Amino acid sequence: MKIHIKNGRLVDPANQVDAVQDVFIAAGKIVAIGQAPADFVANKTIDATGLVVAPGLVDLSARLREPGFEYKATLESELQAAMRGGVTSLVCPPDTDPVLDESGLVEMLKQRAKIQNKAHVYPLGALTVGLQGEALTEMAALTDAGCIGFSQAEVTIADTNVLQRALQYASTFGYTVWLRPQDAFIGKGGVAHSGALASRLGLAGVPVMSETIALHTLFELMRATGAKVHLCRISSAAGLELVRQAKQEGLLLTCDVGAHHVHLTDADIGYFDSNARLTPPLRSQRDRDAIRRALVDGTIDAICSDHTPVDDDEKLLPFAEASPGATGLELLLSLSLKWAEESRGAVSLSKVISTITHAAAKVAGLSCGQLSVGSVADVCLFDPATRWTVDAKVLASQGKHTPFLGYELPGVVKATIVSGHIAFDLS
């Protein structure tokens, strides 16, 4: 199909473009920007007047719940949620059931996602067999099957000898290891940020040093092995300062933050709101403010949705018993725009778009997240001026739980184009 997108504000941070320009798509790729190529006759013309035309969003953490947790969500429901959120590429962690530790499972997941003909799905393989932190997986075979990196998801490797061997192996073959820094013992069983609020509510705490101790250990191992590591969902000011120093030192390091943590603090738990039960836990306002500063100065490379759909049976429970997680695919764009909105001009639209497109793609080693001529036509068209209210009834995701229920947010996705075909059209 040949598509002509006209009169839209093209925002493409990868190419430093922010101007009203037309986009021309044919054979699944962008064939021209500005002027139509010779003999171009569009099958479909989209008038994007008043809309932003951006690269399709790249989400660095989205649990699709298949295989094994279909009662929480399915590929069909979550990829449809991705389309409504303008997310055209997403990275999924390996903590499925069974765990993504064998090439056959990875191939099956990619094939099932391909059949949906929606977002591009990029799995992370398990770093250790069964995520048990003992034996390393066959990383070469998993890479051949389509894995773009290796992760322990939320499971910590307690044995640093095992982690060192994993980093050595990954370094030898140029693989990236994705880890969320958390100590295996400090804060184990905790459900909220250690502080006055957790004490007042009688909730078991997760102290910031659970993150910082893990970072100190990891950075020492990185120095010894030369491994490339991506840190998932940094949550604290102290942790970010360590990351900043490690980057200045030259360690091969990137990091992201969950969109929830850009806005919320532990005070948003309120009266035991289980929708605010997240991993890592919502931390103090000081930590939240440090996250915003780190996004501006580049210490944090990207914002992810940390999409983790949870069903009613596991969420509508007392706070400490509820499963952590929240839906996020449909909120990623709006929450990122809200960050810019609240910055009072300090954060440009181009900066916002970069953190959820080009910068995120660069972290994952992907060529998407840009609107260059010749690139795959993954495009998100959204209205930045229209606001919408987060309501469980309007969410396409099977997971309806989010701490942002009832919030009015900026930005409505009007159309999502994946590989040159219109996968979602609000009109």
N, C-alpha and C positions, 0 to 999 in steps of 0.2 A: 504493500500500500504506500502511496505517495501522500505525505501530509505537509500542509503549509500552515505554520503557526504565525499569524500576523499581528502586528501592533502591540506585542507584549514587551514588558520590561525584561530584557535578558540579563540575568545575573549569573555569571559564570566565573567564580573566583579563580579557578585553575588557569584561566586565560586573561584574568584581570579585566573582565568585561562587565559593565553595568550601564546599559543603554537600551533604548527602544530599537530592537532589531528583529527582523523576521528570521524564522528557522525553517529549513526545508529538509524533509526526511524522505528517504527512499530505500527500499531493500533492507530495512532494519537499521540503517545508519544515517547519520547527519551528513547530508551531501553539500549543504551550503548554509552560510550565515549572511544575512543582509540582502544579497541579490540572488534571485533564482537562477539555477544553472540553465543552460540552453535546453530547449525542448522539454522543460519541466511542466507537467500538467498534473495538478493535485487531484487525488481522489477524494480528499477530505481537507477542508479549510477550517481552521479554528481561529476565531477572532478572540485574541487574548487582550483586548483593550482593558486596561485597569488591572491586569493580572501580572504576576511575576512568573517568568519562564526560567526555571532553574534545573540543574541536573537532578536526576532522580536521587532521593536520599539514600545514604549508605548507613545502615544500622549495625553497630559492632557487637550487639548482644541481644538476640531475640530467640527466646525458647519457643519452638513450634509444637512441642509436646508429643511429637511422633518420632520414633515409635514408643509405645508403652503407656503413654498418659493421655490417650484419646478422650478419656472422660473429662479431662481438663480443657482440652482444645484439640483441634485437628489441623492438618496442613491446609485444608480447604478454608476453614474459618480464619486462620491466622494470616494466610497469604492474601485473603480478601481484606483483612484489616490493614495489611501492609499497603495494598493498593489505595485504600481510602486515606491512608496517611502519607501517600507520596513516596513510600519506601520501595525502591526498585532493586536494591541489593541488601542482603542481610547475612550476618554471620551467626551461626547457631552453635551454642556450647554442646559438649558431648554427653551431658548428664541425662540421657534418655534411658529407656529400659527396653532392650539391653543397651548398655553403654556403647558409644561409638568407638570401639576399640578393635574392630575388625573391618577389613576393606569391603566385605560383602554388605555390611550394614550401611556403610557410607554410600556405596553405589546404589543401594535400594532407596535411601533417603533422597539422593539427588535425582533419581529416576522418577520417584513419586512427585517431587517438586516440579520437575520438568513437565510432567503431564498436566499440572495445574496451569501452566503457561502464564504465570504471573511473575512474581519477584524472582531474581536470581538468588539461589541459596548456596552459601559457602560454609560447609561444616568445619568445625574444629575437631580433630581427633583427640581421643583420650591420651594423656601423656603416659599414664600407667594402666596396666590391665585392670579393667573393672573399676578404675579410679581408686584403687586400693592402696596406692602409694608404695608398691613393692617392686613388681617387675615392669620394665619398660615395654611399651607397645612396639609393634613393627612400624616405625614411623615412615620408612620408605614406601611400604605397601599402602599405608593410609594416604600418603601424599599422592601416589599414583591413582588412588581411588577418588581423589578430589579434595582432600583436606588442605586448608591453607595455613594451618598452624596446629599447635598442640596445647591442650589445656587440662587442668584438673577441676574446672568449673568451681564449685564451692567446697571441694574436698582438699584439705591441706595435706601436703606430704610431710609427715612428722620426722622422717628419717632424712637428715640433710645429705647423707651419703647418696641416697637414691636421687635426690634433687640435683646433686652435683653431677652424677652420671648422666641424668637426663639432659642437663644443660650442656655437658661436654659433647654428647651425641648430637644434639640439635645444632650446636655450633659447628661441628665438623661438616654437616651437610647443609648448613645455611637455613635451617628451619627456625621459625619464630615460636617462642614459648609464651603462651598467654596465661598469666597468673593473677589471681586476686590476693594481695598480701594480707595474710591473717595468720597469727600464731596458732599452732595446733592445740594449745592448752589454755593460754590466757584468754579469757572471755568465752571459753567453750560453754555452750548452754545459755549464753546471754541472749537477750531479745531486744535490748534497747541500749542507747548510748549511756555509758557510765557517767553519772552526774546527779545533780540535785533532783531533777525530775524523775529519773528512774528510781532513786531512793524513796522519793515521796510516794510514787505509785507502787512500790514494792516489786519492781521488775528487776530481774537479773541483768547485770550490765555487761557491755562489751567496751573495755577501755581503749582509748586511742593507741596505747602502747601495743595492743595486739597487732595493729597495722604497722607501727614503726619498728618494732622488733623484727617482724617478718621482712621489712624492707632492708634493714641493716644486714640481715643474713643473706638475703637475695643479692644485694649489691656486692658483697664480698665474693659470693660464688660467681657472679658475672665478671668480676675482675679476674678471677682465676681461670675462667673458661672462655671468655670472650663471646658469650652467648648473646643473642638478640632477644629481648624480652618486651612484651607488651603488658603493662599493668592495667588490670580491669577494675574500674569503679573505685578509684581513690576517694576517700571520704573525709580526710582530716587535714587541718592546717599544718600540723607537725609532719604528717606524711608527705604533703606537697612540698614542704621545704627540703626534705630529704631527696625527693625526686628532682627538684630544681638543681640541687647541688650535684646530683649524679649526672644529670644532663650536661651541666657545665664542665664536669670532669671528662665527658666524652663517652660515657657508657652507651651502648646501643639500646636505647630505651625510648619507649613511647607510653602514653597512658591515656585513659579515658575516664569520664565521670558519668554516672547515671543522671538522666534529666531530672529525676525527683530531687536529687541532692543539690541541684542548682538553685532550687526554690525553697525547699522545706527544711525545717529543723526538728529537733526532738520535741519541741513544744507543740508541734502539729499532731502528736499522738493524742493530745486532748484527753478526753475521758476514755482511754483504752480503745481508741479507734483502730481496729485490726487492719483496716485498709492501709494504715501507715506502718504496718509490720513489714519491714524490708531488710534485705541483706545486701551490703552492710547497713547497719542501722542509721536512721537520720541522726545527725550529730548537732552540735551547738551552732548558734548563730555565728560565732567566730569562725567555725569551720566552713559554714556555708558561704560567708563573705570571702574567705580565703580561696574557695573553689572558684568564685566569680573572678577574682583577681588573676588566678592562675589560668583561666580560660583566655583572659585578655592578653597576658604576657607570653602565652604559648607553652607554659609548663604542662598544661593539659592539652592534648592534641585534638580531642574529639569528644562530642557528647553522644551517648548512646541511649536507647530507650530503656534498656534493661527489662525488656518485655518478658514477663513471667506470669502467664495466666494461671489463676487459681480458681477452683470451683467453690460453690457456696459451702459445701460440706466441710471444706478445709479452711475457709476464711471466716465464716460466721461463727466464731468461737471466741472464748476469752483471749485477750491479746497474746499472752504467753503461749497459748496452745495453738494459735492460728498459724497456718503455713505462711512463710514470708513470700512476698512477690506482689506484683501489680501489673496490670495491662499497660502497654506504653507505645505500641506501634503507631496508633492513631493520634498520639499526643506529642510525638517527638518534634515535629515541625512547630506546633503551636507553643510548646514549652520553650523552645529555643527562641522563637520570636518574642515571647514574654520576657525572656532574659534581656534581649536588646531593648525592649520597651521600657523596662525598669532601670536600664542603665542611663536613661536621660541623655541619649545621644552619644555616649561614650563607645557604644558598640554598633558598628555599621551593619546594614543588612548583608553586605558581602561577607563580613566576618562570621555572621550567624550561619549563612548558607555554607561557608567553607567548613565549619566544624561538623556539619552533618552530611557533607558530600565529599569534596576533594580531599580534605585533611583526613577524614575517616577512611577513605579508599586508600590513601597513601599508607596509613597504619597497617591495613590488611594486605598490602601489596597488590592491590587491584587497579586496573586501568580505568575503572568507571569513575563517576563523580565529576564528569566534565562534559562540555558540549562542544568539543573540537570537531572540525570537519573530518569525517572519516571514522569518528568514534561511534560506538553502539548508541542508538537513539533511546536512551533512558531519560525521560523528561518528567518533571513535576510542574504543573501549572497551578498556582494558588492565588487566592485573593487575600492580600495582607490586611485589607481594611475591614473585612467582615469578621465579626466575632461570633463565637458559638459557645453554648453551654454544655459542659461535659455531663452526659446523662447515660446511665447504663443501657437505656433503651436504644440509643443511637449508635452505640459501639458495635462494630462488626465482629470484633474478637469474641470468642466464646468466654473469655475471661472478662467479667464485668467490674472487677474490683480495682479501684485506684483511689489514692488519697485526694485526687483532684475532682472527685464527683461534686457537681454543683458550681465549679469554677467557670467563669467566663474567660475564654482564651481567644487570642487573636489568630487569624489565619485559617482559611478554609480551602482545602484541596479541591480544585474543580476538575482536574483530569490528570491521569497518570498514564504515561506511555512507556511500555517496556519492549525493547528490541524492535521499535518501530510500529508496534500495534497498540491501539488504545485499550488498555486493560481496565481502566475505570474512567467514567465520564459522569459527573454529577448532573450535568444538564439533561 
